[in-house]
Amino acid sequence: MTIYRCNKCAFVSENTQVPIGAKANCERCSTPSMVFDTVYYVEKLVERYRGALREIDELKVAAAAGLPAPQSAQSTLPPAPAGLMSVAEIDIHNTPVLATSAQHQPLKDWFAAQQIEAIFDPSLVDTSGFFDDAARLIGRDFALFGELIDRIRYAYRNSHSGVNIELASLSQKETQAITALCRQLYDHTFFSRYHYQKPEKIVRLGLQTAPAVRQFFDGGWLEWFAFIEVMDQLKRQNKSFSCARGVKVVFANEDLHELDVIVLSEGQMPVCIECKSGEFRRDIDKYLRLRKRLNLDRSRFIICATSLSDEQARGLNAMYELSFVNLASLPEKLATLL
């Protein structure tokens, strides 16, 4: 069941014709209004209701004690720029609401102002599946899981149907972490088969033939990881935004480039993240030119490379007018930008 509330006339109604995340015309005034899952919408209303009750209680206590009103009751957040989505309204880790043309429109408008055509695939930011969850698991312990991902990618590129992972040389804790990851990925259909031979300490995995899963292991996981780190930071700062993955940009001279992750938050220029799980050094000059053509400050064009140490990233930042980070330093970098 789905529901919408018109922002213009406050009319509330169910709607069974328009999918979640799309917009339906208000039955009273015809204003386009976002359609939400009813359970999700009610949960958010309850959260706001409880928050309002807490604020009322704070005001009552302050009034009884003759104190000024609490800071939370004195100030409100400034209104979000037109068209940007409020992060407070969504569960960033499980929603199709991001995968709409309306959510991408502010970014499209920004590119148009730069005389750049932007082509979006909204489905690339649908977090109702398991890609973002799997990417987070991999990225936050990549030092341990990196070899596993490399083995899987190698198997795909050589048309193997499966891969065997020997764990005998690892500690008990590391073995438990890797088998838990493989089992969870299997449960979420990233593998067609999972079997752990405990006496030999060998994990046997069957590879899925689905193109989306193959692309995930071939580097797509890193784009998902960077994207979800962006969303987490927006959530922490309660920022309104427009975001996208895999944006194809066409310049006036018809040059075509693809941007891995880009986000436009309120009061800011966009942040662009290029994700590299393999060799990237030969592309540095390309990225320098692309940053300039996008008219972005060097701090807002990020190269996130899995192979970089902190020291190497610092050295590259000193050499080139780009921002280089690894998986561990990406969240800190985003916190300074968003």
MIKOL-747475 format. One record per residue (C-alpha): x, y, z; residue in three letters; residue number from 1. Coordinates in steps of 0.25 Angstrom, whole numbers, padded with zeros to 4 digits. Example, Ala and Ser with C-alpha at 12.3 -4.5 7.8 and 13.67 -1.06 7.14 Angstrom:
     c1     c2     c3  type  seq
   0049  -0018   0031   ALA    1
   0055  -0004   0029   SER    2
//
This chain:
     c1     c2     c3  type  seq
   0000   0000   0000   MET    1
   0005   0014  -0003   THR    2
   0001   0028   0001   ILE    3
   0004   0042  -0002   TYR    4
   0002   0056   0005   ARG    5
   0001   0068  -0004   CYS    6
   0011   0079   0000   ASN    7
   0002   0090  -0006   LYS    8
  -0012   0087   0000   CYS    9
  -0008   0076   0010   ALA   10
  -0018   0066   0004   PHE   11
  -0014   0051   0008   VAL   12
  -0018   0039   0000   SER   13
  -0015   0025  -0004   GLU   14
  -0010   0023  -0018   ASN   15
  -0009   0009  -0024   THR   16
  -0005   0013  -0038   GLN   17
   0008   0020  -0036   VAL   18
   0021   0013  -0031   PRO   19
   0028   0016  -0018   ILE   20
   0038   0028  -0020   GLY   21
   0030   0033  -0032   ALA   22
   0021   0045  -0032   LYS   23
   0006   0045  -0033   ALA   24
  -0003   0057  -0036   ASN   25
  -0011   0061  -0024   CYS   26
  -0026   0057  -0026   GLU   27
  -0030   0071  -0020   ARG   28
  -0021   0081  -0026   CYS   29
  -0013   0073  -0037   SER   30
   0001   0077  -0030   THR   31
   0011   0065  -0032   PRO   32
   0014   0059  -0019   SER   33
   0024   0048  -0015   MET   34
   0018   0034  -0013   VAL   35
   0023   0026   0000   PHE   36
   0021   0013   0005   ASP   37
   0010   0014   0016   THR   38
   0017   0007   0027   VAL   39
   0030   0015   0025   TYR   40
   0022   0028   0024   TYR   41
   0014   0025   0037   VAL   42
   0028   0021   0044   GLU   43
   0033   0035   0041   LYS   44
   0021   0042   0046   LEU   45
   0022   0034   0059   VAL   46
   0037   0038   0060   GLU   47
   0033   0053   0058   ARG   48
   0022   0052   0067   TYR   49
   0031   0047   0078   ARG   50
   0041   0057   0075   GLY   51
   0030   0068   0077   ALA   52
   0026   0062   0090   LEU   53
   0040   0062   0095   ARG   54
   0042   0077   0091   GLU   55
   0029   0081   0098   ILE   56
   0033   0074   0111   ASP   57
   0047   0081   0110   GLU   58
   0039   0095   0108   LEU   59
   0030   0091   0120   LYS   60
   0042   0088   0129   VAL   61
   0050   0101   0125   ALA   62
   0037   0109   0127   ALA   63
   0035   0103   0141   ALA   64
   0049   0106   0145   ALA   65
   0049   0120   0139   GLY   66
   0060   0116   0129   LEU   67
   0061   0120   0114   PRO   68
   0056   0110   0104   ALA   69
   0065   0099   0100   PRO   70
   0074   0102   0088   GLN   71
   0067   0091   0080   SER   72
   0054   0098   0082   ALA   73
   0059   0112   0079   GLN   74
   0065   0109   0065   SER   75
   0061   0102   0052   THR   76
   0069   0097   0041   LEU   77
   0069   0106   0029   PRO   78
   0060   0102   0017   PRO   79
   0066   0093   0007   ALA   80
   0069   0098  -0007   PRO   81
   0058   0095  -0017   ALA   82
   0058   0081  -0022   GLY   83
   0068   0075  -0013   LEU   84
   0063   0063  -0005   MET   85
   0063   0063   0010   SER   86
   0071   0052   0016   VAL   87
   0062   0052   0029   ALA   88
   0051   0046   0020   GLU   89
   0057   0033   0016   ILE   90
   0064   0021   0021   ASP   91
   0077   0022   0012   ILE   92
   0080   0008   0013   HIS   93
   0067   0002   0008   ASN   94
   0059   0011  -0001   THR   95
   0055   0012  -0016   PRO   96
   0052   0027  -0014   VAL   97
   0066   0031  -0018   LEU   98
   0064   0024  -0032   ALA   99
   0055   0035  -0038   THR  100
   0057   0046  -0048   SER  101
   0052   0056  -0038   ALA  102
   0063   0053  -0029   GLN  103
   0074   0054  -0040   HIS  104
   0068   0067  -0045   GLN  105
   0076   0077  -0037   PRO  106
   0089   0070  -0042   LEU  107
   0084   0071  -0056   LYS  108
   0081   0085  -0055   ASP  109
   0095   0088  -0049   TRP  110
   0101   0081  -0061   PHE  111
   0092   0089  -0071   ALA  112
   0097   0102  -0065   ALA  113
   0111   0097  -0068   GLN  114
   0106   0094  -0082   GLN  115
   0108   0079  -0080   ILE  116
   0098   0069  -0083   GLU  117
   0097   0059  -0072   ALA  118
   0090   0045  -0075   ILE  119
   0086   0037  -0062   PHE  120
   0082   0023  -0059   ASP  121
   0073   0025  -0047   PRO  122
   0073   0010  -0043   SER  123
   0088   0011  -0040   LEU  124
   0084   0018  -0026   VAL  125
   0073   0008  -0022   ASP  126
   0077   0003  -0009   THR  127
   0066  -0006  -0006   SER  128
   0075  -0018  -0011   GLY  129
   0087  -0023  -0005   PHE  130
   0098  -0017  -0013   PHE  131
   0100  -0005  -0003   ASP  132
   0100  -0015   0009   ASP  133
   0110  -0024   0003   ALA  134
   0119  -0013  -0001   ALA  135
   0119  -0007   0013   ARG  136
   0124  -0021   0018   LEU  137
   0135  -0022   0008   ILE  138
   0140  -0008   0009   GLY  139
   0140  -0006   0024   ARG  140
   0150  -0018   0025   ASP  141
   0156  -0018   0012   PHE  142
   0170  -0021   0018   ALA  143
   0164  -0035   0021   LEU  144
   0155  -0037   0009   PHE  145
   0163  -0031  -0002   GLY  146
   0170  -0044  -0006   GLU  147
   0156  -0051  -0007   LEU  148
   0150  -0040  -0016   ILE  149
   0163  -0041  -0025   ASP  150
   0161  -0056  -0026   ARG  151
   0147  -0055  -0030   ILE  152
   0150  -0044  -0040   ARG  153
   0161  -0052  -0046   TYR  154
   0151  -0064  -0047   ALA  155
   0141  -0056  -0054   TYR  156
   0151  -0050  -0064   ARG  157
   0156  -0064  -0067   ASN  158
   0142  -0070  -0069   SER  159
   0143  -0079  -0057   HIS  160
   0130  -0085  -0051   SER  161
   0135  -0084  -0037   GLY  162
   0147  -0081  -0027   VAL  163
   0153  -0088  -0016   ASN  164
   0158  -0080  -0004   ILE  165
   0169  -0087   0005   GLU  166
   0168  -0081   0019   LEU  167
   0178  -0091   0026   ALA  168
   0189  -0080   0028   SER  169
   0179  -0070   0035   LEU  170
   0176  -0068   0049   SER  171
   0163  -0073   0055   GLN  172
   0157  -0059   0056   LYS  173
   0160  -0056   0041   GLU  174
   0155  -0070   0037   THR  175
   0142  -0067   0044   GLN  176
   0141  -0053   0038   ALA  177
   0143  -0058   0023   ILE  178
   0133  -0070   0024   THR  179
   0123  -0061   0031   ALA  180
   0124  -0051   0019   LEU  181
   0124  -0062   0008   CYS  182
   0111  -0068   0015   ARG  183
   0104  -0055   0016   GLN  184
   0107  -0052   0001   LEU  185
   0102  -0066  -0002   TYR  186
   0089  -0063   0006   ASP  187
   0088  -0050  -0003   HIS  188
   0090  -0058  -0016   THR  189
   0104  -0052  -0019   PHE  190
   0109  -0067  -0020   PHE  191
   0101  -0079  -0027   SER  192
   0108  -0088  -0017   ARG  193
   0115  -0087  -0003   TYR  194
   0121  -0099   0004   HIS  195
   0132  -0099   0015   TYR  196
   0140  -0111   0017   GLN  197
   0144  -0109   0031   LYS  198
   0155  -0120   0033   PRO  199
   0163  -0114   0021   GLU  200
   0158  -0100   0023   LYS  201
   0154  -0098   0009   ILE  202
   0143  -0089   0004   VAL  203
   0137  -0093  -0009   ARG  204
   0128  -0083  -0016   LEU  205
   0120  -0084  -0029   GLY  206
   0120  -0071  -0037   LEU  207
   0107  -0065  -0041   GLN  208
   0105  -0062  -0056   THR  209
   0097  -0050  -0054   ALA  210
   0103  -0038  -0061   PRO  211
   0100  -0029  -0049   ALA  212
   0107  -0038  -0039   VAL  213
   0119  -0039  -0048   ARG  214
   0120  -0024  -0050   GLN  215
   0119  -0023  -0034   PHE  216
   0132  -0032  -0032   PHE  217
   0139  -0025  -0044   ASP  218
   0139  -0012  -0037   GLY  219
   0125  -0008  -0035   GLY  220
   0126  -0011  -0020   TRP  221
   0135   0001  -0018   LEU  222
   0125   0011  -0025   GLU  223
   0114   0005  -0016   TRP  224
   0124   0007  -0004   PHE  225
   0127   0021  -0007   ALA  226
   0112   0025  -0010   PHE  227
   0108   0019   0003   ILE  228
   0119   0026   0011   GLU  229
   0114   0039   0004   VAL  230
   0099   0036   0009   MET  231
   0104   0033   0023   ASP  232
   0111   0046   0024   GLN  233
   0099   0054   0018   LEU  234
   0090   0047   0029   LYS  235
   0099   0051   0040   ARG  236
   0099   0065   0036   GLN  237
   0084   0065   0032   ASN  238
   0087   0071   0018   LYS  239
   0078   0072   0007   SER  240
   0084   0066  -0006   PHE  241
   0083   0061  -0020   SER  242
   0092   0049  -0023   CYS  243
   0096   0039  -0035   ALA  244
   0104   0028  -0039   ARG  245
   0110   0025  -0053   GLY  246
   0106   0038  -0059   VAL  247
   0110   0040  -0073   LYS  248
   0114   0054  -0076   VAL  249
   0115   0060  -0091   VAL  250
   0122   0073  -0093   PHE  251
   0119   0083  -0103   ALA  252
   0130   0077  -0112   ASN  253
   0123   0063  -0111   GLU  254
   0134   0058  -0102   ASP  255
   0128   0047  -0093   LEU  256
   0132   0043  -0079   HIS  257
   0126   0035  -0068   GLU  258
   0126   0040  -0053   LEU  259
   0125   0028  -0043   ASP  260
   0119   0036  -0031   VAL  261
   0114   0050  -0030   ILE  262
   0106   0058  -0020   VAL  263
   0101   0072  -0019   LEU  264
   0097   0076  -0005   SER  265
   0091   0089   0000   GLU  266
   0099   0101  -0001   GLY  267
   0111   0094  -0007   GLN  268
   0117   0091  -0020   MET  269
   0117   0076  -0025   PRO  270
   0126   0066  -0019   VAL  271
   0131   0056  -0030   CYS  272
   0137   0042  -0026   ILE  273
   0145   0034  -0036   GLU  274
   0147   0019  -0031   CYS  275
   0159   0011  -0034   LYS  276
   0160  -0003  -0030   SER  277
   0171  -0006  -0040   GLY  278
   0182   0003  -0047   GLU  279
   0179   0018  -0047   PHE  280
   0192   0025  -0050   ARG  281
   0191   0025  -0065   ARG  282
   0178   0032  -0063   ASP  283
   0183   0044  -0054   ILE  284
   0184   0054  -0066   ASP  285
   0170   0050  -0071   LYS  286
   0164   0053  -0057   TYR  287
   0172   0066  -0056   LEU  288
   0166   0071  -0069   ARG  289
   0152   0066  -0065   LEU  290
   0152   0073  -0052   ARG  291
   0156   0086  -0059   LYS  292
   0145   0084  -0069   ARG  293
   0135   0082  -0058   LEU  294
   0140   0095  -0051   ASN  295
   0141   0088  -0038   LEU  296
   0152   0091  -0027   ASP  297
   0163   0080  -0025   ARG  298
   0157   0077  -0012   SER  299
   0144   0073  -0018   ARG  300
   0149   0063  -0028   PHE  301
   0153   0051  -0021   ILE  302
   0161   0039  -0026   ILE  303
   0158   0027  -0016   CYS  304
   0168   0016  -0019   ALA  305
   0168   0003  -0011   THR  306
   0183   0001  -0013   SER  307
   0187   0015  -0007   LEU  308
   0194   0016   0007   SER  309
   0192   0028   0015   ASP  310
   0206   0032   0012   GLU  311
   0204   0030  -0003   GLN  312
   0191   0038  -0003   ALA  313
   0198   0050   0004   ARG  314
   0209   0050  -0006   GLY  315
   0200   0050  -0018   LEU  316
   0191   0061  -0012   ASN  317
   0204   0069  -0011   ALA  318
   0207   0066  -0026   MET  319
   0194   0068  -0033   TYR  320
   0182   0077  -0033   GLU  321
   0173   0065  -0029   LEU  322
   0169   0059  -0015   SER  323
   0174   0045  -0013   PHE  324
   0168   0036  -0002   VAL  325
   0167   0021   0002   ASN  326
   0156   0014   0008   LEU  327
   0159   0018   0022   ALA  328
   0161   0032   0019   SER  329
   0149   0035   0010   LEU  330
   0139   0037   0022   PRO  331
   0148   0047   0028   GLU  332
   0150   0054   0015   LYS  333
   0135   0055   0012   LEU  334
   0132   0060   0026   ALA  335
   0140   0073   0022   THR  336
   0133   0075   0009   LEU  337
   0118   0072   0011   LEU  338
//
